[in-house]
Amino acid sequence: MTATWTERYADSVMNTFGPPKLVLTRGQGAHVWDADGKEYVDLLGGIAVNALGHGHPALVEAVTNQLQTLGHISNFFASGPQIELAEKLLELVGEPGRVFFSNSGTEANEAAFKLTRRTGRTHVVAAENAFHGRTMGALALTAKAAYREPFEPLPGDVTFVPYGDSDALAAAVTDRTAAVILEPMQGEAGVNVAPEGYLADARRITSEHGALLWFDEIQTGIARTGAWFAYADSGVTPDIITLAKGLGGGIPIGATLGLGKAASLLEPGNHGTTFGGNPVATAAALAVLHTIEAEDLLARVTDLGKRLSEGLAADPRVTEVRGAGLLIGLTLTTESSAEVTAKALEQGFIINNPTPDRIRLAPPLVLTDADVDSFLAAWPGILDAAGVGVVP
């Protein structure tokens, strides 16, 4: 069955992702099944998207009820879910501001990029190993050469600095800088965590030069790290926050939050969207936020992440475990991450290898204790099967 679907995929879908690893047919909670009926524990969550897993009753009910009531409307009009979601996000941030809704993370970053131009400046500082999206503006902010080079010249006046290096950041930011964009944790790089004090330094540096501080929380936001936003413990208030992925729980949505003076930089005619902020997507996002609160998932994510991280680190073939909550990156003793990912899939676990020696986990926030136990029990055997050894 899988082979037939894969052949049809190759004949009809553009080859931007390579051959699919699986053809999935259904899911429930943190589990999915392929076209041949094999079950997997999904420890990637659609790359940090399926916050409530698959088939969560609250999300299904919210989308169904909204579709039965009011589906798509243009942005000539407003809807209750759109307004309520904007209010809820600002409440969670705890700062006055305004929200622009879109359909994805790269769109949220495109809107934010345009917003920075409204300062009258064009220079932006971004970090090495950053990932902010693949549309032309977001790609201009993304450091990876393999993504950028086929599409250069890219828009913008962008300087890249080493992530976590406050001195390099201070040297790059000037009075012509419009914004600094940073991820509180770099997900696509294998989960690099900002050093202590780095985000506060970024706030100080940008304030000294009248530049905006922009946090890309597309992968880290919406309870992924055990807090609503990964920057929360830094004591810093940014000017811009971009969100997507887990916000809709699998329903496409992006959000660009402008705080303080940044809230009013975009004016009528400056930007737009056809589908952004539609009633169905915003109703879904509200259901995700309310469920996280009702099921106390912030605490649950913190506890599960700690247990998962400690269990993975117990194997000597893992040299480092990074992250927070259920965004976990680990480094292996050898450059065997592709083999480890393949062997994990054979044993019924979906994980990700963002770099040759790194593994990334971003499972649904509703992951169960049994799911964690089964993966930790299988982990040594997965490393054995992949041929990962202990470095003397």
Buried (B, 14 or more C-beta within 10 A) or exposed (E): EBEEBBEEBEEEEEEEEEEEEBBBBEBEBBBBBBBEEEEBBBBBBBBBBBBBBBBBEBBBEBBEEBEEEBEEEEBEEEBBBBEBBBEBBBEBBEBEBBBBBBBBBBBBBBBBBBBBBBBEBBBBBBBBBBBBBBBBBBBBBBBBEEBBEEEEEBEBEBBBBEBBBBEBBBEBBEEEBBBBBBBBBBBBBBBBBBEEEBBBBBBBBBEEBEBBBBBBBBBBBBBBBBBBBBBBBBEBBBBBBBBBBBBBBBBBBBBBBBBBEBBEBBEEEEBEBEBBBBBBBBBBBBBBBEBBBEBEBBEBBBEBBEBBBEBBBEBEBBBEBBBBBBBBBBBBBBEBBEBBBBBBBEBBBBBBBBBEBBBBBBBBBBBBEEBBEBBBEBBEEBBEBBEBBEEE
